[in-house]
Amino acid sequence: MTPGSNLPLNAVRVTVDVAAPVRLDVSALLLAADGKVRSDADFIFFNQPSGPGVTYRSGGGTAPDSITVDTGAVPPGIERIVITASPDAAGQTFQGIEPTATVRDAGGGAVISTFTPPQLGTETALVVVEVYQRGGVWKVRAVGQGYANGLAGIATDFGVSVEDEPAPAAAAPAPVAPPAPPVPPAPPAPPTYAASPWLTSGAPGATPAPAPVAPAPVAAPAAAAAPGTGKINLDKGRVSLQKNQTVSLVKGGRPLLSQVKMGLGWEPAFRGRDIDLDASVIAYGPQRNHIDSCYFGKLSILGGSVKHSGDNLTGEGAGDDEVIVVDLGRLPADATGLVFTVNSFSGQKFTEVAKAYCRLIDAATNEELVRFDLTSAEPQTGVMMAKLIKQFSGEWEMTAMGEFVKSRTVRGMVKPAAQAL
C-alpha cells in the first residue's frame, strides 16, 4: 500500500502486526465520529490490552506487537480504529528504522496488505494504519502520519488524558505546530470597512504588521462591487476570483449564514500518472490560535459544523474530488478563520498536477457562488487555496490564496496558514 490508499477488508477479524529493526510500543485508539475517544478506555496498549472489539498482543521484543480488530464486535458509534507505533527507546526517531505494518486475516493468517511509511525523519510516533467503516463496509487505510512529540502527542490529539505521562508537550512541543505569537490589536476600522478580528481586515494580500495601518482597498471589478464599499459581493451572481482577491459573502445586503460547500478538484498528473491529493480545512480563533483540522483522517470537527467527504486517491472523474461542508451558522463563536489546503501525501509536486481549483457552493441549491482556479504551480507538496474570515459585523469574506508550502500533511500547514490569516 502507499500513503492514503485503502482496501476493503474481506475478513471480519484482522490482525495488524507492526515490525521495525528496533522494539516498538504499538497501540490502538477507538474513535467516534468526532475523531476522539469516548473515554480513556478506548486507548488499547500494553497496560490496557483489551477493549470493545480490539485487543493488543505484545511480541515480547522477539516478535512484532500486534493489534487485532474484530469488526463484528466494534460498538456502534466507533467509526475508526487508528493503530499507532513509537520506538520503545526514549527520544528515538523513526529515521532509518521505518516500521512495516502487515494486515492479515486473524483466522487463517493470510496477508491482506502491507505498508511501510516512506520518508520518515524526526517523527517519534506514527499513526501507521487505520481500520475504518465507510458505507457499512470495513476498510484499511495506509496513513503514516508522524508526530514529533511521541505517543503523548497522538493521545492528546485523539482526546486521551495523558496526565500521568512525563510532561512532554510543554517542554518540547512538536515543531510542526508551535503556538501562534500574540497578535497586536487591530486598528479602528475606517468607515468603508467592517471591523475584523484579523490584522488584515480581510483585505487580500495584506500582511500582519506591528504598526496599525488602514486596510488596503480590495482590487475588484467595479461592476461586482457593493455600493459604497469597493468590495466584491454576490449580488451579481457567481464570482471568479484571481489570486489575493476577496469576496464578501453578502447577497442582497444580508450575510450568507447558511450551509456552504468548499469543493476542491484536480486532474491526474501529466504523463498519465494518478495524483493523490488530500483536501483539508484548518480552523483558527481570533488570535490565530489553532482550534482543529478536518481532513481524510478526521472527517468531522467543531460539533459537526465542518464535515469532510472523504479521500480521493486519483483525481479522476468530473466534478469536485473532495468536498468540505461548512455550516456557517453553527460554527462555534471562537471559530473565526478557516484555511482550506491541499496536500500531496504521496510526495508528488504541484508542478505535476494538471489543474487544481476550489469553489464555494450554496449547499441548499448547489449553486456555485465563488470559484478560484490555480493558474500557476511551484514544486511543493502543499498549497493554501483559500481562506474564510469572519468579520465583527458577522459577515464572512473569502480570499483566494494560491500560496505553496513544503508539507505533505495538513499538520505541517497549521503554522504557515496561521501566518497567512
C-alpha positions in Angstrom: 0.0 0.0 0.0 1.0 3.6 -0.5 0.2 6.6 1.9 -3.5 7.4 1.7 -4.5 4.2 -0.2 -7.3 1.9 1.2 -8.6 -1.6 0.7 -11.9 -3.3 1.7 -11.4 -6.0 4.3 -12.5 -9.5 3.3 -12.3 -10.8 6.9 -14.3 -9.9 9.9 -11.3 -10.2 12.2 -8.0 -8.8 11.2 -4.6 -8.6 12.9 -2.1 -5.7 12.3 1.5 -6.6 13.1 3.9 -3.6 13.3 7.6 -4.5 12.9 10.8 -2.5 12.8 14.5 -3.0 13.4 14.0 -1.8 17.0 11.4 -2.6 19.6 8.2 -0.6 19.3 5.3 0.3 21.5 2.2 -0.4 19.5 -1.3 0.8 20.5 -4.8 1.4 19.1 -7.4 4.1 19.7 -11.1 3.6 19.1 -12.5 6.9 17.6 -16.1 8.2 17.3 -17.4 10.4 14.6 -15.7 13.5 16.1 -12.3 11.9 15.8 -11.9 11.4 19.6 -12.0 8.5 22.0 -15.1 8.3 24.1 -13.0 7.8 27.2 -9.5 6.6 28.2 -11.0 3.0 28.0 -10.8 3.4 24.2 -7.0 3.5 24.3 -5.7 0.0 23.9 -2.0 -0.7 24.7 0.3 -2.8 26.9 -1.2 -1.6 30.2 -4.8 -1.9 28.9 -4.6 -4.7 26.4 -8.3 -5.2 25.5 -11.3 -3.1 24.7 -14.6 -3.5 22.8 -13.7 -5.4 19.6 -9.9 -4.6 19.9 -7.1 -6.4 21.6 -3.3 -5.8 21.9 -0.7 -8.6 22.0 3.0 -8.0 22.9 5.7 -9.6 20.8 8.0 -9.6 23.9 10.8 -8.0 22.0 11.3 -11.0 19.7 8.2 -10.7 17.6 6.1 -7.7 16.4 3.5 -6.2 18.7 0.0 -6.6 17.1 -3.5 -5.2 17.3 -6.5 -7.5 16.4 -9.7 -5.8 15.4 -13.0 -7.8 15.4 -15.1 -5.6 13.3 -18.2 -7.5 14.3 -17.7 -6.6 17.9 -16.8 -2.9 17.5 -19.6 -1.0 19.3 -21.9 1.3 17.4 -20.6 4.9 17.2 -17.0 3.8 16.7 -16.0 4.7 13.1 -12.2 4.3 13.1 -9.5 2.3 14.9 -6.2 4.0 14.4 -3.1 1.9 15.0 0.0 3.7 16.3 3.6 2.9 17.0 6.6 4.6 18.7 10.1 3.4 19.4 10.5 1.9 22.8 13.7 3.8 23.5 13.0 7.3 24.8 13.6 10.1 22.3 14.5 7.8 19.4 13.1 8.9 16.0 11.9 6.7 13.1 14.7 7.9 10.8 16.3 4.8 9.2 14.0 2.4 11.2 10.8 2.7 9.2 8.2 0.3 10.5 6.1 -2.1 8.4 2.5 -2.9 9.1 1.2 -6.3 7.9 -2.6 -6.7 7.8 -3.8 -10.3 7.8 -6.8 -12.4 8.3 -6.8 -13.1 12.1 -8.4 -16.5 11.4 -6.3 -18.1 8.7 -3.3 -15.8 8.8 -3.5 -14.8 5.1 -1.8 -11.5 4.3 -4.2 -8.8 3.1 -1.8 -5.9 2.7 1.5 -4.4 3.9 2.6 -0.8 4.3 5.9 0.9 5.1 5.6 4.7 5.6 8.2 6.5 3.5 10.5 9.4 4.1 10.5 9.4 7.9 12.8 11.7 9.8 12.2 13.4 13.2 9.0 11.6 14.0 8.9 9.8 17.3 5.4 8.4 16.9 3.2 7.4 14.0 -0.3 6.7 13.1 0.6 3.7 10.9 -2.7 2.5 9.5 -6.4 2.7 10.4 -9.3 0.3 10.2 -12.4 2.3 9.4 -16.0 1.9 8.3 -17.5 3.6 5.3 -21.0 2.9 3.9 -21.3 -0.2 6.0 -18.0 -1.6 4.7 -14.9 -2.0 6.8 -11.7 -1.0 5.2 -8.0 -0.5 6.0 -6.1 2.7 5.0 -2.4 3.3 5.0 -1.7 6.6 6.9 1.9 7.1 8.0 1.2 10.4 9.8 4.1 11.4 12.0 4.3 13.2 15.4 7.4 14.8 16.8 6.2 14.7 20.4 5.8 10.9 20.8 2.9 8.8 21.8 1.6 11.6 24.1 1.1 13.8 21.0 -1.0 11.2 19.4 -3.0 10.5 22.5 -3.7 14.2 23.1 -4.7 14.7 19.5 -7.4 12.0 19.9 -8.7 13.0 23.3 -6.8 10.7 25.7 -5.8 12.0 29.1 -2.0 12.0 29.5 -1.6 13.5 32.9 0.5 10.5 34.0 2.9 10.9 31.1 6.2 12.8 31.7 5.1 16.3 30.6 6.3 16.1 27.0 4.3 18.9 25.3 5.2 21.9 27.5 8.9 21.1 27.5 9.4 20.2 23.8 6.4 21.0 21.7 6.2 19.5 18.2 8.0 21.8 15.8 5.3 21.4 13.2 2.7 23.4 15.0 4.0 25.9 17.7 1.6 28.3 19.3 1.0 31.4 17.3 2.5 34.7 18.7 0.3 37.2 20.3 -1.5 39.4 17.8 -1.4 43.2 18.2 -4.8 44.8 18.4 -6.4 45.7 15.1 -6.8 49.4 14.4 -10.2 51.0 14.3 -12.0 50.2 11.1 -12.4 53.0 8.6 -16.0 53.8 7.5 -15.9 51.8 4.3 -14.8 48.5 6.0 -16.4 46.2 8.6 -14.1 45.6 11.6 -12.3 42.3 11.6 -10.6 40.2 14.3 -7.6 39.8 11.9 -4.9 42.4 11.2 -5.6 42.1 7.5 -9.2 43.2 8.0 -10.0 40.7 5.2 -8.0 42.7 2.6 -6.4 40.5 0.0 -2.7 40.2 0.0 -2.3 42.2 3.3 0.4 41.0 5.8 0.4 41.4 9.5 2.3 44.5 10.7 3.0 45.7 14.2 2.1 49.3 13.5 -1.6 50.0 12.9 -2.4 50.6 9.3 -5.6 51.2 7.3 -6.6 48.2 5.2 -5.8 48.3 1.5 -8.7 48.7 -0.8 -9.8 45.5 -2.5 -9.0 45.1 -6.2 -12.4 44.2 -7.6 -14.2 44.8 -10.8 -16.4 47.9 -10.4 -19.5 46.2 -11.7 -19.3 43.5 -9.0 -18.6 45.8 -6.1 -21.1 46.6 -3.4 -22.2 50.2 -3.5 -20.1 52.4 -1.2 -17.7 49.7 -0.1 -15.4 48.8 -3.1 -15.8 45.1 -2.2 -17.0 42.3 -4.4 -20.1 40.6 -3.2 -22.6 38.0 -4.5 -25.3 40.4 -5.8 -24.2 39.9 -9.4 -24.1 36.2 -9.1 -21.2 33.8 -9.5 -17.8 35.4 -8.8 -14.5 34.2 -10.3 -11.5 35.3 -8.2 -7.9 35.8 -9.0 -5.1 35.2 -6.5 -5.4 37.5 -3.5 -8.8 38.8 -4.4 -11.6 38.8 -1.7 -15.3 38.5 -2.0 -17.8 39.3 0.8 -20.3 36.5 1.3 -23.2 39.0 1.3 -26.2 38.8 -1.0 -29.0 41.4 -1.1 -27.3 43.3 1.7 -27.5 40.3 4.1 -24.6 38.0 5.2 -24.8 34.4 3.9 -25.1 32.5 7.2 -26.2 29.2 5.7 -24.5 25.9 4.8 -21.9 26.1 2.1 -19.6 23.6 0.4 -16.0 24.1 -0.5 -15.3 21.8 -3.5 -11.7 21.2 -4.3 -10.7 19.5 -7.5 -7.7 18.5 -9.6 -6.8 16.4 -12.6 -4.4 13.4 -12.8 -0.8 14.4 -13.2 0.8 14.9 -16.6 2.1 11.8 -18.4 -1.0 9.8 -17.3 0.1 9.2 -13.7 -2.5 9.4 -10.9 -2.2 12.2 -8.3 -3.2 11.5 -4.7 -4.1 14.9 -3.1 -5.8 15.5 0.2 -8.1 18.5 0.9 -8.3 19.8 4.4 -9.6 22.8 6.4 -7.9 24.3 9.4 -9.9 26.3 11.9 -8.5 29.2 13.9 -9.6 31.5 16.7 -9.3 35.4 16.8 -5.6 35.3 17.8 -4.7 32.9 15.0 -4.8 30.1 17.6 -5.3 26.6 16.0 -8.6 25.1 17.1 -8.9 21.9 15.0 -8.2 20.5 11.5 -10.6 18.5 9.3 -9.0 16.1 6.8 -9.4 12.5 5.5 -8.4 11.1 8.9 -10.8 13.3 10.8 -14.0 13.8 8.8 -16.0 15.9 11.3 -14.9 18.7 13.6 -16.4 21.6 15.7 -19.5 19.6 16.7 -20.3 18.5 13.1 -20.4 22.1 11.7 -17.5 21.1 9.4 -17.5 17.8 7.6 -15.2 16.2 5.0 -16.4 14.0 2.1 -13.5 11.5 2.4 -10.3 10.7 0.5 -10.0 10.6 -3.3 -6.9 8.7 -4.4 -6.5 9.6 -8.1 -8.2 12.9 -9.1 -10.0 11.1 -11.9 -13.6 11.8 -12.9 -15.6 15.0 -13.5 -16.5 17.4 -10.7 -15.1 18.0 -7.3 -12.7 15.4 -6.0 -13.2 16.2 -2.3 -15.8 18.4 -0.6 -15.8 20.1 2.8 -19.2 21.2 4.1 -19.3 24.2 6.4 -22.4 25.2 8.3 -21.5 28.9 8.9 -24.4 29.4 11.2 -23.4 26.5 13.5 -19.7 27.3 13.8 -18.6 28.0 17.4 -18.3 31.7 18.1 -14.5 31.4 18.6 -14.0 29.8 15.1 -13.4 33.0 13.1 -10.9 31.8 10.4 -10.9 28.8 8.1 -8.0 28.0 5.7 -8.6 25.4 3.0 -5.5 23.5 2.0 -4.5 20.7 -0.4 -1.5 18.4 0.2 0.3 15.7 -1.8 0.5 12.9 0.8 2.4 10.7 -1.7 5.1 13.4 -2.3 4.2 14.4 -5.8 4.8 18.1 -6.5 2.1 20.6 -7.7 4.1 21.1 -10.9 2.9 17.5 -11.8 -0.8 18.4 -11.3 -2.7 19.2 -14.5 -5.0 21.7 -12.8 -6.4 22.5 -9.4 -9.3 24.7 -8.2 -11.6 25.4 -5.3 -15.2 26.6 -5.5 -17.7 27.7 -2.9 -21.2 26.3 -3.4 -24.6 27.0 -1.7 -25.3 23.6 -0.1 -29.1 24.2 -0.3 -29.2 24.9 -4.1 -25.9 23.5 -5.3 -25.3 26.9 -6.9 -21.7 27.8 -7.5 -21.0 31.1 -5.7 -17.2 31.7 -5.9 -14.5 29.9 -8.0 -10.7 30.2 -7.9 -8.6 28.3 -10.5 -4.9 27.8 -9.7 -3.2 29.1 -12.7 0.5 28.6 -11.6 2.3 26.0 -9.6 5.5 25.5 -7.6 7.5 22.3 -6.9 6.0 22.0 -3.5 3.7 19.4 -1.8 1.2 21.7 -0.2 -0.9 24.7 -1.2 -3.2 27.0 0.7 -6.1 27.5 -1.7 -8.5 29.9 0.1 -9.5 31.3 3.5 -12.8 32.3 5.0 -12.6 35.1 7.6 -15.5 36.2 9.8 -15.8 40.0 10.3 -17.0 41.6 13.5 -20.1 42.6 11.6 -21.0 38.9 11.2 -20.3 38.6 7.5 -17.8 36.2 6.1 -15.2 37.0 3.4 -13.4 34.6 1.1 -10.0 35.3 -0.2 -8.2 33.3 -3.0 -4.7 32.4 -1.8 -2.7 30.0 -4.0 0.3 30.0 -1.6 2.6 27.0 -1.8 4.1 25.3 1.2 6.5 22.4 1.7 4.3 19.9 3.6 2.8 16.6 2.7 0.2 16.7 5.6 -2.2 19.2 7.0 -0.3 19.1 10.3 2.6 20.9 8.6 0.2 23.5 7.2 -1.0 24.8 10.6 1.8 27.3 11.2 2.0 28.8 7.7 -1.8 29.0 7.4 -1.9 30.9 10.7 0.7 33.4 9.5 -1.3 33.9 6.3 -4.5 34.9 8.1 
